Amino acid sequence: MSLYKNLALFLGGVLFGSAGIKLLSSKDAKKAYTHATAAALRMKDSVMQTVTSVQENAADILASAKDINEKRAAQETVVEDASEETAQA
């Protein structure tokens, strides 16, 4: 009995696999794959635009932060020079 069961399961798997291959290689399936791939490419383009925007904003923020630090360093230098002149007088 077990032999017939195993044989039936094997033949069922072969038939299911053959039908699956035919189904996956059909024109409708290829059309669905094409649409899914096109959607993935559109999504990729959208993500890349967002990444570019974030990178540009980060570069602007970095430049502004460097300007702030340079101005702050210049002010500290002026304060130190003034305190040295007061101490010498």
N, C-alpha and C positions, 0 to 999 in steps of 0.2 A: 504494500500500500504506500509506503514511504517513497518507493521508487517512482510510482506514478505521480505522486504529489510533487516531487522534485522535478520530474520531467515536465509536468504541466506548468509549474512556476517558471522553469527555464524558457519554455516555448512562449508563455505569456510575456515574459520580459523581452524576448526577442521581437515579438510582434509589437509590443508597446514601444520599444526602442526604434523599430523601423518606422512606425507611424509618427513618432516624435521627430525623427530626422526629416521625414517628408514634410511635416507641419512646419518645422523650423526653417526649411529651405524653400517654402512656398513664396509666391509673389507677394501675398498679403503680409507675410512675416517680414520679408525684405523691406516692404514699404514702411512697416512699423519701426524696423531698425533704423531706417533712413530718417524718419521723423524724430525718433529718440536721439539720434546722433546730432541732428540739426539743433534740437532743443539744448543739448549739452554744449554745443559750440556757442549758441547765443548766451547761455548762462556764463560760459567762460569769458566771453567778451565783456559782459556786464561786470563780472568780478574783477577783471583786469582794469576796467575803467575806474572802479571804486578804489582799487589798490593804488592806481596812479594818482588819484585825487588825494588819498591819504598821504602818500609820499610827498606830494607837493606841499600839502599843509604842514607836514612835519618839517620839511626844509624851511618853510617860512617861520615856523615857531622857533626852530634852532637859530636862525639868523637873528630873530628878534631877541632871543635870550642872550646871544653873544653881544649884541648891541647894549643891552641892559647891563651886562657884567662889565663891559668896557667903560660905560659911563660911570658906573659905581666905583670902579677901580680909579678912574680919573678924579672923582670927587674925594676919595680917600687920600689920594696923593696930594691934593690941594690942602686938605685938612692937616695932613702930616707936615707939609711945608710951612703952614701957618703956625702950627704949634712949635716947630723948631725955631722959627723967627722970634716968637714970643719968649721962648726959653733963653735965647741968646741975648736978648735985650735986657 
